Amino acid sequence: MIAESLATGGIVAVALGAIELAKASMAKRRNGSVDVLLKAQDRTMRDLMTETRNQTDTLTEILTIIKMERGQR
């Protein structure tokens, strides 16, 4: 239950980050600096994906520990 909540929270965080990037992209596009923002946006999305993978790995480890503890009871 806790791990599922953490996973959902991670997914929501990535989605919110993507929305913020889209908002910033639209604002910058109006100002004519699309190229610079797209380079920054690509880097930021890559960072978000890496963070999501790391969180998934951590959640997998937590689930494994919980399953092992339940098996010992």
Secondary structure by P-SEA (a helix, b strand, c coil): caaaaaaaaaaaaaaaaaaaaaaaaaaaaaacaaaaaaaaaaaaaaaaaaaaaaaaaaaaaaaaaaaaaaaac
